[in-house]
Amino acid sequence: MPGDASTGTSSKPEYTYDYAVIRVVPRVERGESINVGVIVSCPDVSFLDARIELDIPRLLGLDETLDVDAIQTSLATIPAICRGGEDAGSIGTLPQRNRFHWLVSPRSTVIQPSPVHTGRTSDPAAALERLLETMVRRPSGQGQRAKE
């Protein structure tokens, strides 16, 4: 049992969270993409946050003609909308859960969210970091070409 004094164990309560992976799809007609960030929403603890990590060389490997500055500017709006407030424009004034749903709504643009997935955690910030590590960052050693 959580926090059972008779066994001497304690555990933090777990909460359900929703998340989506943010992808950049340089040429929508080709369907190629790279994962560049994660959005996590955990309403039980009023948590909504996003982390973005754009691997520019990897992105340019898909399309070297991309306007990287425009993509970075657009991606920067995602964490701002999560934080809410005036800096996020009119979307920033919406309730937290509505901002999450707005961010993860399907779209056919260069920046696209994945379908929403659900998990359980006692620490939404740690879940966000774990998802970033597993879904966005390259595993160690990847991206290095074999020497001939």
C-alpha positions, 0 to 999 in steps of 0.5 A: 500500500502506498505510504503503508506505515506497517511495511515502512515503505512510502511512495509518492502519489502517481498522476496521469499525464498526456504527452505529444512529441513535436516533429519538424516535417520539412517537406510534408509531401515526403512525410520525413520528419525529426522529433524536436520536442515534447509537450507534457500536461498533467492537470492533477498538479497543474503542470504544462511544459514543453522542451525543444531541442532542434538538431540543426544538422540532422534537420538540414540533412532532410532539406538543406533549403529550410529556413531554420530561423523561422522554424526556431522562432515557431518552435519557441512559441510552444514553451511560451504557450505552455507558460501562458500569459500575455507573452503567449498572445491570445492563446496564452490567456486560455486555461492550461488544459485548453492550451495543451489541446490547442498545441497538440491539435493535428495540423499539416504544417512543417511543425506537427504534434504526434498523436497524444499518448498517456502515462503515469508519473509521480514527477511530471518534470522528470517524465518530460526529461525522460521523454525528451531523452528517449524520443528526441535526443539521439542515442550515444554514438548515433550520427557518427559515420563509420570510418573506412 
